[in-house]
Amino acid sequence: MIDNKKYLPIETIILKIQYWCAYQERSQFELDKKLIEYNLTENEKLEIVSNLITNNFINEERFATAFTRGKFNIKKWGKLKIKAHLKLHKIPQKLINQALSGINDDEYSATIENLINLKLKTIKLVPTLIKKQKLINFLQTKGFEFDLIMNEINKIKM
């Protein structure tokens, strides 16, 4: 089977990648991985990346903010998990901190509280100590900080 991507003119590849970037925010790390599919030379890759950055299709700050907002609001991830995934995308620490600072502290606490209440409904009759441990494990896998988890758990009567 012949891979048509290997024989596309660079203008066509740029249009395809622009469409791909316009569909949702992308990191430069994702872009680099995507460009591997096209079997391009280093100069061609640099030309495409330069074009996308110049035309604002790729913007690391915008990506970090959108990623953080989406993972917090939709997936209910904590800051630790979001930070780890942004690092996987090779986002600079400064931009990670900036994106995480966009999460409102009150909303963050309320999210932890809501997740605790949802998880408590699924935990059957078990001793309080085991309930607390299950809650801690659940919230830590979601990426929330231990001290915040404990503050919220201690507020709830079990």
C-alpha positions as a printed Julia matrix, in Angstrom:
158×3 Matrix{Float64}:
   0.0    0.0    0.0
   1.36   3.41  -0.96
   1.24   6.14   1.68
  -0.06   9.25  -0.1
   1.17  11.49   2.71
   4.75  10.97   1.58
   4.09  12.53  -1.81
   1.96  15.57  -1.0
   3.23  19.03  -1.93
   4.26  21.1    1.08
   1.46  23.63   0.46
  -1.12  20.83   0.78
   0.53  19.56   3.95
   0.45  23.07   5.43
  -3.28  23.36   4.67
  -3.98  19.95   6.2
  -1.99  20.79   9.33
  -3.67  24.21   9.6
  -7.05  22.5    9.51
  -5.86  19.98  12.12
  -4.66  22.81  14.38
  -7.86  24.84  13.88
  -9.98  21.89  15.01
  -8.6   22.08  18.57
  -5.65  23.63  20.37
  -2.43  21.72  19.76
   0.96  21.83  21.43
   4.16  22.06  19.47
   4.98  18.58  20.81
   1.79  17.2   19.2
   2.64  19.05  16.0
   6.11  17.51  15.89
   4.59  14.05  16.31
   2.03  14.76  13.57
   4.68  15.97  11.12
   6.51  12.63  11.4
   3.59  11.08   9.47
   4.49  13.16   6.4
   8.12  11.99   6.09
   9.43  15.54   5.65
  12.96  16.91   5.68
  14.05  19.01   8.64
  13.88  22.18   6.53
  10.31  21.38   5.46
   9.33  20.73   9.09
  10.88  24.04  10.16
   9.05  25.86   7.36
   5.7   24.35   8.42
   6.25  25.03  12.13
   7.32  28.59  11.37
   4.25  29.11   9.19
   1.91  27.77  11.89
   3.44  29.88  14.64
   3.49  33.02  12.47
  -0.17  32.55  11.53
  -1.07  31.77  15.16
  -2.24  28.2   14.55
   0.16  27.02  17.26
   0.43  28.95  20.51
   1.82  27.19  23.59
   0.28  29.68  26.03
  -3.16  29.3   24.48
  -2.76  25.51  24.45
  -1.76  25.38  28.13
  -4.71  27.56  29.14
  -7.24  25.58  27.07
  -5.83  22.24  28.21
  -5.96  23.3   31.87
  -9.46  24.7   31.61
 -10.76  21.61  29.8
  -9.18  19.04  32.07
 -10.33  20.86  35.2
 -13.87  21.72  34.1
 -14.71  18.57  32.16
 -12.52  15.77  33.52
 -12.33  17.22  37.06
  -8.55  16.8   37.2
  -6.48  18.37  39.95
  -3.51  20.66  39.43
  -0.91  17.92  39.94
  -2.31  15.75  37.14
  -2.78  18.72  34.8
   0.79  19.85  35.48
   2.17  16.37  34.77
   0.33  16.15  31.45
   1.43  19.62  30.39
   5.02  18.57  31.1
   4.47  15.58  28.8
   3.58  18.11  26.1
   6.89  19.87  26.85
   5.18  23.09  27.92
   7.57  25.49  29.73
   7.14  25.71  33.52
   6.31  29.42  33.32
   3.33  28.72  31.04
   2.23  25.79  33.21
   2.2   28.02  36.29
   0.35  30.72  34.4
  -2.32  28.28  33.18
  -2.78  26.7   36.63
  -3.16  30.13  38.22
  -6.28  30.52  36.09
  -8.08  27.95  38.25
 -10.17  29.71  40.89
  -9.35  28.5   44.43
 -13.0   28.43  45.48
 -13.98  26.4   42.41
 -11.06  24.07  43.08
 -12.21  23.41  46.66
 -15.81  23.03  45.51
 -14.71  20.47  42.91
 -12.91  18.43  45.55
 -15.99  18.6   47.77
 -18.28  17.51  44.92
 -15.99  14.62  44.0
 -15.94  13.5   47.65
 -19.74  13.53  47.79
 -20.01  11.59  44.52
 -17.46   9.01  45.65
 -19.13   8.59  49.05
 -22.31   7.49  47.27
 -20.4    4.62  45.65
 -18.64   3.42  48.79
 -20.65   0.73  50.53
 -20.88   0.15  54.26
 -17.26   0.13  55.37
 -15.48   1.53  58.41
 -14.75   5.27  58.38
 -11.0    4.77  58.14
 -11.39   2.69  54.96
 -13.8    5.28  53.5
 -11.23   8.0   54.12
  -8.49   5.95  52.48
 -10.67   5.24  49.43
 -11.46   8.96  49.13
  -7.8    9.92  49.45
  -6.75   7.37  46.82
  -9.52   8.48  44.44
  -8.7   12.18  44.75
  -4.97  11.63  44.46
  -5.45   9.72  41.21
  -7.44  12.73  40.0
  -4.36  14.86  40.75
  -5.42  16.81  43.83
  -2.97  17.85  46.53
  -2.94  15.76  49.73
  -3.32  18.7   52.13
  -6.37  20.03  50.24
  -7.87  16.55  50.14
  -7.46  16.18  53.9
  -8.95  19.64  54.55
 -12.07  18.75  52.58
 -12.4   15.24  54.03
 -12.12  16.59  57.56
 -15.02  18.98  56.9
 -17.38  16.09  56.12
 -19.1   13.93  58.73
 -18.86  10.24  57.94
